[in-house]
Amino acid sequence: MWRATVLTCFLKCFRPLGLSLAATRWRGRLELETRQLREHGLGRHRAVDDTPAGGGPGMVMRADVLCAAIDAAAAPDDGRRFC
């Protein structure tokens, strides 16, 4: 069995992926899980991004938020940490 966990702020964007792989899921070969990245965001607005170091246009993903989300998704019951 192949298992995948998708960490995203846009859960609805991955719903079609789950539907397109439905036949594989029904045969028990695939398990697809989506998790909301904002659950690990910081502050009142659950921020997951920040301005890039050195300035410039755009935004970058916060490493501390991403590491918290990976640790929560990877091994919730055995206590291992990846970040």
Helices and strands as residue ranges (DSSP letters): E 2-8, G 11-14, H 15-20, H 22-26, E 30-36, G 37-40, E 49-50, E 60-61, H 63-74
